[in-house]
Amino acid sequence: MENISSSDVLLNVAWSLGILDNVPQELLLKVLNPEFYKPLIEDSDTQAKLNNQLKLMNLKGILKKNYPEFIFGCELFLDPIKLPESSVIERSRKHVVNVLSILISKEKFLSVNQVSDTGTFIDAEFILNQNEKPLPIQDFGLGFRENKPLPLGSKRVAILVMFQKDYTHCTKELTGVNALGARLLKIAGYTVIHISYEEFSKAKTDVQKVKFLSDRIKKAVHSSS
């Protein structure tokens, strides 16, 4: 690592090792030092700045998981951001959320289009009590800004809509960055549910789509019990 003079390259190395859950403590603390990361988020062009911010947020989440004793000394506080996507993907995400809102009312129980404090985009978030009934999300806050603890037996659920680009070629395995995002959400206490838009869109009617989502939610909630 001592031979790497480029800050951009070193950040990418740290982030790549983080995806593999193998980043050394010394390297993690180095890239999360303000003297190291400030030029990367202040002097870069817009796209590079956004990419660097998300990588740093991911790495802070890894620090919190692997070396919690250092988290209170970490001065990195960035506003959650979402990288721009194509209009087709944006419409597809909205389609899933609209169908989900038939199951779980968006008005009281559903929070949509959020980015966690570790940089993971969450299409929809909701809370189910021990009887699998939704709880008003505003009463408890989001997972990364929780107002009060959840009732015993309740689960905080994150819906992540996945597209072909999010899977490794010709498999159902998530790419490294998506696997990392899910891992960080699980560490934060979420039950994470990945919805393949390709599978979701095979359902011909809204009734079938609602059943598809309902089945996926029940399966995930039961398996995490």
mmCIF file of the C-alpha atoms, coordinates in Angstrom:
data_MODEL
# 
_entry.id   MODEL 
# 
loop_
_atom_site.group_PDB 
_atom_site.id 
_atom_site.type_symbol 
_atom_site.label_atom_id 
_atom_site.label_alt_id 
_atom_site.label_comp_id 
_atom_site.label_asym_id 
_atom_site.label_entity_id 
_atom_site.label_seq_id 
_atom_site.pdbx_PDB_ins_code 
_atom_site.Cartn_x 
_atom_site.Cartn_y 
_atom_site.Cartn_z 
_atom_site.occupancy 
_atom_site.B_iso_or_equiv 
_atom_site.pdbx_formal_charge 
_atom_site.auth_seq_id 
_atom_site.auth_comp_id 
_atom_site.auth_asym_id 
_atom_site.auth_atom_id 
_atom_site.pdbx_PDB_model_num 
ATOM 1   C CA . MET A 1 1   ? 0.000   0.000   0.000   1.00 0.00 ? 1   MET A CA 1 
ATOM 2   C CA . GLU A 1 2   ? 2.947   2.323   0.675   1.00 0.00 ? 2   GLU A CA 1 
ATOM 3   C CA . ASN A 1 3   ? 3.717   2.335   -3.065  1.00 0.00 ? 3   ASN A CA 1 
ATOM 4   C CA . ILE A 1 4   ? 0.295   3.734   -4.018  1.00 0.00 ? 4   ILE A CA 1 
ATOM 5   C CA . SER A 1 5   ? 0.625   7.501   -4.383  1.00 0.00 ? 5   SER A CA 1 
ATOM 6   C CA . SER A 1 6   ? -2.797  8.224   -5.917  1.00 0.00 ? 6   SER A CA 1 
ATOM 7   C CA . SER A 1 7   ? -5.549  8.900   -3.375  1.00 0.00 ? 7   SER A CA 1 
ATOM 8   C CA . ASP A 1 8   ? -8.216  7.801   -5.864  1.00 0.00 ? 8   ASP A CA 1 
ATOM 9   C CA . VAL A 1 9   ? -6.491  4.474   -6.398  1.00 0.00 ? 9   VAL A CA 1 
ATOM 10  C CA . LEU A 1 10  ? -5.986  3.912   -2.679  1.00 0.00 ? 10  LEU A CA 1 
ATOM 11  C CA . LEU A 1 11  ? -9.659  4.642   -1.985  1.00 0.00 ? 11  LEU A CA 1 
ATOM 12  C CA . ASN A 1 12  ? -10.644 2.142   -4.678  1.00 0.00 ? 12  ASN A CA 1 
ATOM 13  C CA . VAL A 1 13  ? -8.301  -0.471  -3.201  1.00 0.00 ? 13  VAL A CA 1 
ATOM 14  C CA . ALA A 1 14  ? -9.766  0.028   0.284   1.00 0.00 ? 14  ALA A CA 1 
ATOM 15  C CA . TRP A 1 15  ? -13.314 -0.116  -1.049  1.00 0.00 ? 15  TRP A CA 1 
ATOM 16  C CA . SER A 1 16  ? -12.630 -3.239  -3.126  1.00 0.00 ? 16  SER A CA 1 
ATOM 17  C CA . LEU A 1 17  ? -11.137 -4.958  -0.084  1.00 0.00 ? 17  LEU A CA 1 
ATOM 18  C CA . GLY A 1 18  ? -14.173 -3.817  1.886   1.00 0.00 ? 18  GLY A CA 1 
ATOM 19  C CA . ILE A 1 19  ? -16.462 -5.545  -0.606  1.00 0.00 ? 19  ILE A CA 1 
ATOM 20  C CA . LEU A 1 20  ? -14.462 -8.710  0.066   1.00 0.00 ? 20  LEU A CA 1 
ATOM 21  C CA . ASP A 1 21  ? -14.741 -8.013  3.826   1.00 0.00 ? 21  ASP A CA 1 
ATOM 22  C CA . ASN A 1 22  ? -10.956 -8.028  4.000   1.00 0.00 ? 22  ASN A CA 1 
ATOM 23  C CA . VAL A 1 23  ? -9.887  -4.398  4.406   1.00 0.00 ? 23  VAL A CA 1 
ATOM 24  C CA . PRO A 1 24  ? -7.068  -3.949  6.971   1.00 0.00 ? 24  PRO A CA 1 
ATOM 25  C CA . GLN A 1 25  ? -7.761  -1.701  9.943   1.00 0.00 ? 25  GLN A CA 1 
ATOM 26  C CA . GLU A 1 26  ? -4.773  0.524   9.158   1.00 0.00 ? 26  GLU A CA 1 
ATOM 27  C CA . LEU A 1 27  ? -5.947  1.162   5.592   1.00 0.00 ? 27  LEU A CA 1 
ATOM 28  C CA . LEU A 1 28  ? -9.534  1.774   6.683   1.00 0.00 ? 28  LEU A CA 1 
ATOM 29  C CA . LEU A 1 29  ? -8.478  4.371   9.240   1.00 0.00 ? 29  LEU A CA 1 
ATOM 30  C CA . LYS A 1 30  ? -6.189  6.014   6.691   1.00 0.00 ? 30  LYS A CA 1 
ATOM 31  C CA . VAL A 1 31  ? -8.867  6.585   4.048   1.00 0.00 ? 31  VAL A CA 1 
ATOM 32  C CA . LEU A 1 32  ? -11.371 7.768   6.688   1.00 0.00 ? 32  LEU A CA 1 
ATOM 33  C CA . ASN A 1 33  ? -8.939  10.408  7.914   1.00 0.00 ? 33  ASN A CA 1 
ATOM 34  C CA . PRO A 1 34  ? -10.163 13.912  6.904   1.00 0.00 ? 34  PRO A CA 1 
ATOM 35  C CA . GLU A 1 35  ? -6.729  14.836  5.560   1.00 0.00 ? 35  GLU A CA 1 
ATOM 36  C CA . PHE A 1 36  ? -7.036  11.948  3.109   1.00 0.00 ? 36  PHE A CA 1 
ATOM 37  C CA . TYR A 1 37  ? -10.670 12.098  2.000   1.00 0.00 ? 37  TYR A CA 1 
ATOM 38  C CA . LYS A 1 38  ? -11.459 15.839  1.947   1.00 0.00 ? 38  LYS A CA 1 
ATOM 39  C CA . PRO A 1 39  ? -9.663  16.501  -1.368  1.00 0.00 ? 39  PRO A CA 1 
ATOM 40  C CA . LEU A 1 40  ? -11.546 13.558  -2.886  1.00 0.00 ? 40  LEU A CA 1 
ATOM 41  C CA . ILE A 1 41  ? -14.958 15.036  -2.092  1.00 0.00 ? 41  ILE A CA 1 
ATOM 42  C CA . GLU A 1 42  ? -14.129 18.714  -2.448  1.00 0.00 ? 42  GLU A CA 1 
ATOM 43  C CA . ASP A 1 43  ? -11.835 18.952  -5.467  1.00 0.00 ? 43  ASP A CA 1 
ATOM 44  C CA . SER A 1 44  ? -13.188 16.185  -7.720  1.00 0.00 ? 44  SER A CA 1 
ATOM 45  C CA . ASP A 1 45  ? -15.619 16.626  -10.613 1.00 0.00 ? 45  ASP A CA 1 
ATOM 46  C CA . THR A 1 46  ? -19.280 15.993  -9.837  1.00 0.00 ? 46  THR A CA 1 
ATOM 47  C CA . GLN A 1 47  ? -19.482 12.332  -10.873 1.00 0.00 ? 47  GLN A CA 1 
ATOM 48  C CA . ALA A 1 48  ? -16.182 11.399  -9.213  1.00 0.00 ? 48  ALA A CA 1 
ATOM 49  C CA . LYS A 1 49  ? -17.264 13.266  -6.084  1.00 0.00 ? 49  LYS A CA 1 
ATOM 50  C CA . LEU A 1 50  ? -20.528 11.300  -5.878  1.00 0.00 ? 50  LEU A CA 1 
ATOM 51  C CA . ASN A 1 51  ? -18.729 7.991   -6.398  1.00 0.00 ? 51  ASN A CA 1 
ATOM 52  C CA . ASN A 1 52  ? -16.129 8.848   -3.759  1.00 0.00 ? 52  ASN A CA 1 
ATOM 53  C CA . GLN A 1 53  ? -18.795 9.900   -1.253  1.00 0.00 ? 53  GLN A CA 1 
ATOM 54  C CA . LEU A 1 54  ? -20.647 6.604   -1.633  1.00 0.00 ? 54  LEU A CA 1 
ATOM 55  C CA . LYS A 1 55  ? -17.436 4.598   -1.258  1.00 0.00 ? 55  LYS A CA 1 
ATOM 56  C CA . LEU A 1 56  ? -16.533 6.527   1.886   1.00 0.00 ? 56  LEU A CA 1 
ATOM 57  C CA . MET A 1 57  ? -20.009 5.965   3.338   1.00 0.00 ? 57  MET A CA 1 
ATOM 58  C CA . ASN A 1 58  ? -19.654 2.236   2.618   1.00 0.00 ? 58  ASN A CA 1 
ATOM 59  C CA . LEU A 1 59  ? -16.256 2.200   4.316   1.00 0.00 ? 59  LEU A CA 1 
ATOM 60  C CA . LYS A 1 60  ? -17.602 4.000   7.373   1.00 0.00 ? 60  LYS A CA 1 
ATOM 61  C CA . GLY A 1 61  ? -20.241 1.272   7.632   1.00 0.00 ? 61  GLY A CA 1 
ATOM 62  C CA . ILE A 1 62  ? -17.480 -1.338  7.496   1.00 0.00 ? 62  ILE A CA 1 
ATOM 63  C CA . LEU A 1 63  ? -15.575 0.531   10.209  1.00 0.00 ? 63  LEU A CA 1 
ATOM 64  C CA . LYS A 1 64  ? -18.670 0.512   12.420  1.00 0.00 ? 64  LYS A CA 1 
ATOM 65  C CA . LYS A 1 65  ? -19.050 -3.242  11.908  1.00 0.00 ? 65  LYS A CA 1 
ATOM 66  C CA . ASN A 1 66  ? -15.432 -4.401  12.133  1.00 0.00 ? 66  ASN A CA 1 
ATOM 67  C CA . TYR A 1 67  ? -13.856 -1.823  14.431  1.00 0.00 ? 67  TYR A CA 1 
ATOM 68  C CA . PRO A 1 68  ? -16.668 -0.196  16.450  1.00 0.00 ? 68  PRO A CA 1 
ATOM 69  C CA . GLU A 1 69  ? -14.198 1.182   18.973  1.00 0.00 ? 69  GLU A CA 1 
ATOM 70  C CA . PHE A 1 70  ? -13.043 3.683   16.320  1.00 0.00 ? 70  PHE A CA 1 
ATOM 71  C CA . ILE A 1 71  ? -16.427 4.851   15.040  1.00 0.00 ? 71  ILE A CA 1 
ATOM 72  C CA . PHE A 1 72  ? -16.828 7.734   17.488  1.00 0.00 ? 72  PHE A CA 1 
ATOM 73  C CA . GLY A 1 73  ? -13.525 9.181   16.318  1.00 0.00 ? 73  GLY A CA 1 
ATOM 74  C CA . CYS A 1 74  ? -14.628 9.131   12.684  1.00 0.00 ? 74  CYS A CA 1 
ATOM 75  C CA . GLU A 1 75  ? -15.389 12.667  11.500  1.00 0.00 ? 75  GLU A CA 1 
ATOM 76  C CA . LEU A 1 76  ? -16.990 11.627  8.203   1.00 0.00 ? 76  LEU A CA 1 
ATOM 77  C CA . PHE A 1 77  ? -20.576 12.872  8.022   1.00 0.00 ? 77  PHE A CA 1 
ATOM 78  C CA . LEU A 1 78  ? -22.048 13.026  4.517   1.00 0.00 ? 78  LEU A CA 1 
ATOM 79  C CA . ASP A 1 79  ? -25.587 13.603  3.329   1.00 0.00 ? 79  ASP A CA 1 
ATOM 80  C CA . PRO A 1 80  ? -27.045 10.440  1.790   1.00 0.00 ? 80  PRO A CA 1 
ATOM 81  C CA . ILE A 1 81  ? -26.925 10.540  -2.015  1.00 0.00 ? 81  ILE A CA 1 
ATOM 82  C CA . LYS A 1 82  ? -28.219 8.368   -4.843  1.00 0.00 ? 82  LYS A CA 1 
ATOM 83  C CA . LEU A 1 83  ? -26.387 7.966   -8.115  1.00 0.00 ? 83  LEU A CA 1 
ATOM 84  C CA . PRO A 1 84  ? -28.487 8.919   -11.167 1.00 0.00 ? 84  PRO A CA 1 
ATOM 85  C CA . GLU A 1 85  ? -30.094 6.080   -13.125 1.00 0.00 ? 85  GLU A CA 1 
ATOM 86  C CA . SER A 1 86  ? -31.865 5.725   -16.451 1.00 0.00 ? 86  SER A CA 1 
ATOM 87  C CA . SER A 1 87  ? -35.505 6.742   -16.736 1.00 0.00 ? 87  SER A CA 1 
ATOM 88  C CA . VAL A 1 88  ? -36.406 3.104   -17.489 1.00 0.00 ? 88  VAL A CA 1 
ATOM 89  C CA . ILE A 1 89  ? -34.939 1.901   -14.193 1.00 0.00 ? 89  ILE A CA 1 
ATOM 90  C CA . GLU A 1 90  ? -36.521 4.790   -12.276 1.00 0.00 ? 90  GLU A CA 1 
ATOM 91  C CA . ARG A 1 91  ? -39.949 3.897   -13.700 1.00 0.00 ? 91  ARG A CA 1 
ATOM 92  C CA . SER A 1 92  ? -39.402 0.226   -12.900 1.00 0.00 ? 92  SER A CA 1 
ATOM 93  C CA . ARG A 1 93  ? -38.523 1.024   -9.282  1.00 0.00 ? 93  ARG A CA 1 
ATOM 94  C CA . LYS A 1 94  ? -41.639 3.169   -9.000  1.00 0.00 ? 94  LYS A CA 1 
ATOM 95  C CA . HIS A 1 95  ? -43.718 0.339   -10.463 1.00 0.00 ? 95  HIS A CA 1 
ATOM 96  C CA . VAL A 1 96  ? -42.624 -2.066  -7.713  1.00 0.00 ? 96  VAL A CA 1 
ATOM 97  C CA . VAL A 1 97  ? -43.242 0.519   -4.979  1.00 0.00 ? 97  VAL A CA 1 
ATOM 98  C CA . ASN A 1 98  ? -46.709 1.318   -6.338  1.00 0.00 ? 98  ASN A CA 1 
ATOM 99  C CA . VAL A 1 99  ? -47.666 -2.362  -6.240  1.00 0.00 ? 99  VAL A CA 1 
ATOM 100 C CA . LEU A 1 100 ? -46.142 -2.718  -2.768  1.00 0.00 ? 100 LEU A CA 1 
ATOM 101 C CA . SER A 1 101 ? -48.302 0.188   -1.571  1.00 0.00 ? 101 SER A CA 1 
ATOM 102 C CA . ILE A 1 102 ? -51.375 -1.951  -2.315  1.00 0.00 ? 102 ILE A CA 1 
ATOM 103 C CA . LEU A 1 103 ? -50.100 -4.288  0.409   1.00 0.00 ? 103 LEU A CA 1 
ATOM 104 C CA . ILE A 1 104 ? -48.686 -1.645  2.734   1.00 0.00 ? 104 ILE A CA 1 
ATOM 105 C CA . SER A 1 105 ? -50.110 1.866   2.696   1.00 0.00 ? 105 SER A CA 1 
ATOM 106 C CA . LYS A 1 106 ? -47.563 4.446   1.613   1.00 0.00 ? 106 LYS A CA 1 
ATOM 107 C CA . GLU A 1 107 ? -49.283 7.149   3.648   1.00 0.00 ? 107 GLU A CA 1 
ATOM 108 C CA . LYS A 1 108 ? -48.530 5.777   7.134   1.00 0.00 ? 108 LYS A CA 1 
ATOM 109 C CA . PHE A 1 109 ? -46.467 2.650   6.899   1.00 0.00 ? 109 PHE A CA 1 
ATOM 110 C CA . LEU A 1 110 ? -44.064 2.976   3.987   1.00 0.00 ? 110 LEU A CA 1 
ATOM 111 C CA . SER A 1 111 ? -40.970 5.112   3.441   1.00 0.00 ? 111 SER A CA 1 
ATOM 112 C CA . VAL A 1 112 ? -39.652 5.129   -0.127  1.00 0.00 ? 112 VAL A CA 1 
ATOM 113 C CA . ASN A 1 113 ? -36.542 6.200   -2.034  1.00 0.00 ? 113 ASN A CA 1 
ATOM 114 C CA . GLN A 1 114 ? -34.191 6.555   0.919   1.00 0.00 ? 114 GLN A CA 1 
ATOM 115 C CA . VAL A 1 115 ? -30.415 6.216   1.131   1.00 0.00 ? 115 VAL A CA 1 
ATOM 116 C CA . SER A 1 116 ? -28.974 4.747   4.326   1.00 0.00 ? 116 SER A CA 1 
ATOM 117 C CA . ASP A 1 117 ? -26.144 6.409   6.220   1.00 0.00 ? 117 ASP A CA 1 
ATOM 118 C CA . THR A 1 118 ? -23.839 3.748   4.770   1.00 0.00 ? 118 THR A CA 1 
ATOM 119 C CA . GLY A 1 119 ? -24.753 4.655   1.184   1.00 0.00 ? 119 GLY A CA 1 
ATOM 120 C CA . THR A 1 120 ? -27.244 1.911   0.280   1.00 0.00 ? 120 THR A CA 1 
ATOM 121 C CA . PHE A 1 121 ? -30.340 2.916   -1.696  1.00 0.00 ? 121 PHE A CA 1 
ATOM 122 C CA . ILE A 1 122 ? -33.563 1.511   -0.210  1.00 0.00 ? 122 ILE A CA 1 
ATOM 123 C CA . ASP A 1 123 ? -36.563 1.432   -2.534  1.00 0.00 ? 123 ASP A CA 1 
ATOM 124 C CA . ALA A 1 124 ? -39.000 0.930   0.335   1.00 0.00 ? 124 ALA A CA 1 
ATOM 125 C CA . GLU A 1 125 ? -38.788 0.504   4.088   1.00 0.00 ? 125 GLU A CA 1 
ATOM 126 C CA . PHE A 1 126 ? -41.462 -0.616  6.528   1.00 0.00 ? 126 PHE A CA 1 
ATOM 127 C CA . ILE A 1 127 ? -41.889 -2.226  9.944   1.00 0.00 ? 127 ILE A CA 1 
ATOM 128 C CA . LEU A 1 128 ? -43.879 -5.371  10.710  1.00 0.00 ? 128 LEU A CA 1 
ATOM 129 C CA . ASN A 1 129 ? -44.899 -6.329  14.237  1.00 0.00 ? 129 ASN A CA 1 
ATOM 130 C CA . GLN A 1 130 ? -44.737 -9.885  15.583  1.00 0.00 ? 130 GLN A CA 1 
ATOM 131 C CA . ASN A 1 131 ? -48.092 -10.603 13.924  1.00 0.00 ? 131 ASN A CA 1 
ATOM 132 C CA . GLU A 1 132 ? -46.727 -9.350  10.584  1.00 0.00 ? 132 GLU A CA 1 
ATOM 133 C CA . LYS A 1 133 ? -48.924 -6.246  10.654  1.00 0.00 ? 133 LYS A CA 1 
ATOM 134 C CA . PRO A 1 134 ? -47.365 -2.919  9.565   1.00 0.00 ? 134 PRO A CA 1 
ATOM 135 C CA . LEU A 1 135 ? -46.551 -0.281  12.173  1.00 0.00 ? 135 LEU A CA 1 
ATOM 136 C CA . PRO A 1 136 ? -46.599 3.492   11.502  1.00 0.00 ? 136 PRO A CA 1 
ATOM 137 C CA . ILE A 1 137 ? -43.053 4.171   10.379  1.00 0.00 ? 137 ILE A CA 1 
ATOM 138 C CA . GLN A 1 138 ? -43.096 7.805   11.501  1.00 0.00 ? 138 GLN A CA 1 
ATOM 139 C CA . ASP A 1 139 ? -43.511 6.606   15.094  1.00 0.00 ? 139 ASP A CA 1 
ATOM 140 C CA . PHE A 1 140 ? -40.170 4.816   15.005  1.00 0.00 ? 140 PHE A CA 1 
ATOM 141 C CA . GLY A 1 141 ? -38.203 6.607   12.293  1.00 0.00 ? 141 GLY A CA 1 
ATOM 142 C CA . LEU A 1 142 ? -35.988 5.081   9.642   1.00 0.00 ? 142 LEU A CA 1 
ATOM 143 C CA . GLY A 1 143 ? -33.447 2.421   10.500  1.00 0.00 ? 143 GLY A CA 1 
ATOM 144 C CA . PHE A 1 144 ? -30.558 4.861   10.336  1.00 0.00 ? 144 PHE A CA 1 
ATOM 145 C CA . ARG A 1 145 ? -32.497 7.583   12.201  1.00 0.00 ? 145 ARG A CA 1 
ATOM 146 C CA . GLU A 1 146 ? -34.508 5.520   14.653  1.00 0.00 ? 146 GLU A CA 1 
ATOM 147 C CA . ASN A 1 147 ? -36.678 7.481   17.089  1.00 0.00 ? 147 ASN A CA 1 
ATOM 148 C CA . LYS A 1 148 ? -37.279 4.631   19.511  1.00 0.00 ? 148 LYS A CA 1 
ATOM 149 C CA . PRO A 1 149 ? -36.711 0.876   19.697  1.00 0.00 ? 149 PRO A CA 1 
ATOM 150 C CA . LEU A 1 150 ? -39.080 -1.416  17.837  1.00 0.00 ? 150 LEU A CA 1 
ATOM 151 C CA . PRO A 1 151 ? -41.562 -3.515  19.839  1.00 0.00 ? 151 PRO A CA 1 
ATOM 152 C CA . LEU A 1 152 ? -40.403 -7.013  20.729  1.00 0.00 ? 152 LEU A CA 1 
ATOM 153 C CA . GLY A 1 153 ? -40.652 -9.375  17.777  1.00 0.00 ? 153 GLY A CA 1 
ATOM 154 C CA . SER A 1 154 ? -40.964 -6.603  15.186  1.00 0.00 ? 154 SER A CA 1 
ATOM 155 C CA . LYS A 1 155 ? -38.843 -6.439  12.052  1.00 0.00 ? 155 LYS A CA 1 
ATOM 156 C CA . ARG A 1 156 ? -37.608 -3.517  10.001  1.00 0.00 ? 156 ARG A CA 1 
ATOM 157 C CA . VAL A 1 157 ? -37.737 -4.497  6.330   1.00 0.00 ? 157 VAL A CA 1 
ATOM 158 C CA . ALA A 1 158 ? -35.806 -3.014  3.406   1.00 0.00 ? 158 ALA A CA 1 
ATOM 159 C CA . ILE A 1 159 ? -36.965 -3.699  -0.148  1.00 0.00 ? 159 ILE A CA 1 
ATOM 160 C CA . LEU A 1 160 ? -34.170 -3.479  -2.732  1.00 0.00 ? 160 LEU A CA 1 
ATOM 161 C CA . VAL A 1 161 ? -35.216 -3.739  -6.375  1.00 0.00 ? 161 VAL A CA 1 
ATOM 162 C CA . MET A 1 162 ? -32.544 -5.447  -8.455  1.00 0.00 ? 162 MET A CA 1 
ATOM 163 C CA . PHE A 1 163 ? -31.978 -5.352  -12.198 1.00 0.00 ? 163 PHE A CA 1 
ATOM 164 C CA . GLN A 1 164 ? -29.861 -7.391  -14.590 1.00 0.00 ? 164 GLN A CA 1 
ATOM 165 C CA . LYS A 1 165 ? -26.928 -5.021  -14.037 1.00 0.00 ? 165 LYS A CA 1 
ATOM 166 C CA . ASP A 1 166 ? -26.982 -5.822  -10.311 1.00 0.00 ? 166 ASP A CA 1 
ATOM 167 C CA . TYR A 1 167 ? -26.189 -9.513  -10.795 1.00 0.00 ? 167 TYR A CA 1 
ATOM 168 C CA . THR A 1 168 ? -22.989 -11.148 -11.930 1.00 0.00 ? 168 THR A CA 1 
ATOM 169 C CA . HIS A 1 169 ? -23.148 -12.395 -15.514 1.00 0.00 ? 169 HIS A CA 1 
ATOM 170 C CA . CYS A 1 170 ? -25.580 -15.279 -16.074 1.00 0.00 ? 170 CYS A CA 1 
ATOM 171 C CA . THR A 1 171 ? -26.091 -15.912 -12.349 1.00 0.00 ? 171 THR A CA 1 
ATOM 172 C CA . LYS A 1 172 ? -28.421 -14.884 -9.540  1.00 0.00 ? 172 LYS A CA 1 
ATOM 173 C CA . GLU A 1 173 ? -25.464 -13.771 -7.420  1.00 0.00 ? 173 GLU A CA 1 
ATOM 174 C CA . LEU A 1 174 ? -25.349 -10.062 -6.600  1.00 0.00 ? 174 LEU A CA 1 
ATOM 175 C CA . THR A 1 175 ? -22.363 -8.023  -7.716  1.00 0.00 ? 175 THR A CA 1 
ATOM 176 C CA . GLY A 1 176 ? -19.918 -7.095  -4.973  1.00 0.00 ? 176 GLY A CA 1 
ATOM 177 C CA . VAL A 1 177 ? -21.206 -3.584  -4.349  1.00 0.00 ? 177 VAL A CA 1 
ATOM 178 C CA . ASN A 1 178 ? -24.812 -4.801  -4.042  1.00 0.00 ? 178 ASN A CA 1 
ATOM 179 C CA . ALA A 1 179 ? -23.802 -7.645  -1.741  1.00 0.00 ? 179 ALA A CA 1 
ATOM 180 C CA . LEU A 1 180 ? -21.911 -5.134  0.415   1.00 0.00 ? 180 LEU A CA 1 
ATOM 181 C CA . GLY A 1 181 ? -24.923 -2.812  0.572   1.00 0.00 ? 181 GLY A CA 1 
ATOM 182 C CA . ALA A 1 182 ? -27.175 -5.643  1.720   1.00 0.00 ? 182 ALA A CA 1 
ATOM 183 C CA . ARG A 1 183 ? -24.600 -6.771  4.270   1.00 0.00 ? 183 ARG A CA 1 
ATOM 184 C CA . LEU A 1 184 ? -24.384 -3.291  5.785   1.00 0.00 ? 184 LEU A CA 1 
ATOM 185 C CA . LEU A 1 185 ? -28.177 -3.056  6.028   1.00 0.00 ? 185 LEU A CA 1 
ATOM 186 C CA . LYS A 1 186 ? -28.388 -6.433  7.765   1.00 0.00 ? 186 LYS A CA 1 
ATOM 187 C CA . ILE A 1 187 ? -25.761 -5.291  10.263  1.00 0.00 ? 187 ILE A CA 1 
ATOM 188 C CA . ALA A 1 188 ? -27.939 -2.232  10.919  1.00 0.00 ? 188 ALA A CA 1 
ATOM 189 C CA . GLY A 1 189 ? -30.845 -4.520  11.836  1.00 0.00 ? 189 GLY A CA 1 
ATOM 190 C CA . TYR A 1 190 ? -32.795 -4.738  8.593   1.00 0.00 ? 190 TYR A CA 1 
ATOM 191 C CA . THR A 1 191 ? -34.441 -7.774  7.095   1.00 0.00 ? 191 THR A CA 1 
ATOM 192 C CA . VAL A 1 192 ? -33.309 -7.276  3.495   1.00 0.00 ? 192 VAL A CA 1 
ATOM 193 C CA . ILE A 1 193 ? -35.481 -8.454  0.604   1.00 0.00 ? 193 ILE A CA 1 
ATOM 194 C CA . HIS A 1 194 ? -34.129 -8.346  -2.937  1.00 0.00 ? 194 HIS A CA 1 
ATOM 195 C CA . ILE A 1 195 ? -36.794 -8.104  -5.619  1.00 0.00 ? 195 ILE A CA 1 
ATOM 196 C CA . SER A 1 196 ? -35.640 -9.106  -9.085  1.00 0.00 ? 196 SER A CA 1 
ATOM 197 C CA . TYR A 1 197 ? -37.513 -6.814  -11.446 1.00 0.00 ? 197 TYR A CA 1 
ATOM 198 C CA . GLU A 1 198 ? -37.232 -9.436  -14.171 1.00 0.00 ? 198 GLU A CA 1 
ATOM 199 C CA . GLU A 1 199 ? -39.099 -11.972 -12.007 1.00 0.00 ? 199 GLU A CA 1 
ATOM 200 C CA . PHE A 1 200 ? -41.564 -9.364  -10.728 1.00 0.00 ? 200 PHE A CA 1 
ATOM 201 C CA . SER A 1 201 ? -42.460 -8.252  -14.254 1.00 0.00 ? 201 SER A CA 1 
ATOM 202 C CA . LYS A 1 202 ? -43.325 -11.816 -15.323 1.00 0.00 ? 202 LYS A CA 1 
ATOM 203 C CA . ALA A 1 203 ? -46.520 -11.528 -13.268 1.00 0.00 ? 203 ALA A CA 1 
ATOM 204 C CA . LYS A 1 204 ? -49.176 -10.346 -15.714 1.00 0.00 ? 204 LYS A CA 1 
ATOM 205 C CA . THR A 1 205 ? -51.658 -8.630  -13.390 1.00 0.00 ? 205 THR A CA 1 
ATOM 206 C CA . ASP A 1 206 ? -51.415 -6.421  -10.315 1.00 0.00 ? 206 ASP A CA 1 
ATOM 207 C CA . VAL A 1 207 ? -53.054 -9.209  -8.297  1.00 0.00 ? 207 VAL A CA 1 
ATOM 208 C CA . GLN A 1 208 ? -50.262 -11.583 -9.316  1.00 0.00 ? 208 GLN A CA 1 
ATOM 209 C CA . LYS A 1 209 ? -47.630 -8.934  -8.618  1.00 0.00 ? 209 LYS A CA 1 
ATOM 210 C CA . VAL A 1 210 ? -49.068 -8.282  -5.144  1.00 0.00 ? 210 VAL A CA 1 
ATOM 211 C CA . LYS A 1 211 ? -48.982 -12.020 -4.426  1.00 0.00 ? 211 LYS A CA 1 
ATOM 212 C CA . PHE A 1 212 ? -45.380 -12.194 -5.653  1.00 0.00 ? 212 PHE A CA 1 
ATOM 213 C CA . LEU A 1 213 ? -44.318 -9.431  -3.246  1.00 0.00 ? 213 LEU A CA 1 
ATOM 214 C CA . SER A 1 214 ? -46.394 -10.826 -0.381  1.00 0.00 ? 214 SER A CA 1 
ATOM 215 C CA . ASP A 1 215 ? -44.831 -14.267 -0.778  1.00 0.00 ? 215 ASP A CA 1 
ATOM 216 C CA . ARG A 1 216 ? -41.315 -12.816 -0.876  1.00 0.00 ? 216 ARG A CA 1 
ATOM 217 C CA . ILE A 1 217 ? -41.933 -10.741 2.249   1.00 0.00 ? 217 ILE A CA 1 
ATOM 218 C CA . LYS A 1 218 ? -43.416 -13.656 4.210   1.00 0.00 ? 218 LYS A CA 1 
ATOM 219 C CA . LYS A 1 219 ? -40.568 -15.959 3.209   1.00 0.00 ? 219 LYS A CA 1 
ATOM 220 C CA . ALA A 1 220 ? -37.906 -13.430 4.240   1.00 0.00 ? 220 ALA A CA 1 
ATOM 221 C CA . VAL A 1 221 ? -39.584 -12.537 7.534   1.00 0.00 ? 221 VAL A CA 1 
ATOM 222 C CA . HIS A 1 222 ? -40.049 -16.187 8.505   1.00 0.00 ? 222 HIS A CA 1 
ATOM 223 C CA . SER A 1 223 ? -36.493 -17.153 7.571   1.00 0.00 ? 223 SER A CA 1 
ATOM 224 C CA . SER A 1 224 ? -35.078 -14.337 9.711   1.00 0.00 ? 224 SER A CA 1 
ATOM 225 C CA . SER A 1 225 ? -37.102 -15.333 12.780  1.00 0.00 ? 225 SER A CA 1 
# 
